[in-house]
Amino acid sequence: MKFPKNFLWGGATAANQYEGAWNEDGKGISIADVCTAGDAKTPRRICTAVWEGERYPSHGGTAFYYRYREDIALFAEMGFKAFRMSIAWTRIFPTGMESEPNEAGLAFYDKVFDECIAHNIMPIVTISHYEMPYALVEQFNGWADRRCIGYYMNFCRVIFERYQHKVKYWLTFNEINAGVIPVGSILALGTVKGYEGPLCQAPDDVHARYQALHHQFVASAMAVKLAHEKYPDFMMGNMSLFALMYPYSCNPEDVLLAQQKMQMMNWFCSDVQVKGEYPYYAKRYFEENNIKLSVEKEDMETIKQGTVDFYTFSYYMSNCVSTDESLGKTSGNVVSGIKNPYLHQSEWGWQIDPTGLRVALNEIYTRYKIPVMIVENGLGAEDIKEADGSIHDSYRIEYLRRHIEQMAKAIEDGVDLIGYTPWGCIDIVSASTGELRKRYGFIYVDRQDDGAGDFSRYKKDSFYWYKDVIATDGESVT
Ligand code: BGP
């Protein structure tokens, strides 16, 4: 098993879960900064402001803001070729609406990119990763308002121009298709003006969600167009959450249901972003749900012209779909479904399915025929740090090993898979539960849910394992 020499091995993070320093050097409040900590049983809550006495895990993150040099050196030690990260919009435009960017924020990312480049690590930047300025939620109900397109484009113009010689790979929106389901209205779309309460119980307005998504499609296409016109070296990608769904049985009704769910959950957004038009099946869905989008004359043309150069996605698990309502449910990333009797689950109830990754890669490549990158994958688990500082995370190695094996098979199948950046390559805050106990990293960070810990870094067993995988172009996996 050997991966191509130029394969982009690396790791992935997001600013709001990692950086901390939430109000340093002029940074504004993002939507993540008003989300409290939760756990597997207690849902995270969104607040309408930063309240005294609440615990907001993004505020401390795991301190990348202060420790980026040390962390990037550790990534380099593992042999990373690429590092996926995001730029916190609120470091550059604290409310999203300023006419001039915040120089201190821009300077921070200059230092980060320079450090990456010094170690021959290529940054892959997510422009918007669940961290829109909270001021845009308060004033406009987030992406439901068309004006967000303009503010997003101001942000893109500034960061493209500033980092054009340092960053080549850009992803326009993290897991854009989270907006297809109610939970996406918070972190992905910000259509929760005035709402305070559990993330999972925000009042759902399906119309606002699809209108907001339309605005994100236009914004994404405008960013891609700008890049293609002005920065021809840039590679522009989408980013989708791939929630693979199997029919629970061979009952044709189950098969049909799975197909319909796959269409709207997994293909709808990327069909728009890759093919440049709304797919035929959306029409029926919109009619059935009484969704009437307000679309401006040039929007469809913009979407047509702003198609992405490569397809990226997150993959953690798969689910089943059935017409039989009595079957047992399982939890998941943001999508839950019916339990699959052939699969085991993680401690957080996510069904582990390496073969599903090969299925997904083949489905994606058959449909789009453009280069594909897996920009998130991994196992969230509780780790135990021994007295000598070692962390024996054999379960994580096992999870990653089995997924990498399937990637190799997909490459053999003919899929043009160009990179792999496993999620949370260093421990960071969990997006769904706000916990630190749920760890993904190759590097352990001494930071606990009760605020204890001094942010020291420790190499887990998986660190040495992944280093070997990269050094041998994947050969050591088997
Ligand atoms: C994806 C998000 C990430 C990340 C990951 C793992 O949905 O893009 O931000 O957090 O899932 O999920 P969690 O942190 O909830 O375990």
Boltz pocket constraint, residues with backbone or C-beta under 6 A from the ligand:
constraints:
  - pocket:
      binder: B
      contacts: [[A, 14], [A, 17], [A, 130], [A, 174], [A, 175], [A, 241], [A, 314], [A, 333], [A, 376], [A, 380], [A, 423], [A, 429], [A, 430], [A, 431], [A, 432], [A, 433], [A, 438]]
      max_distance: 6.0
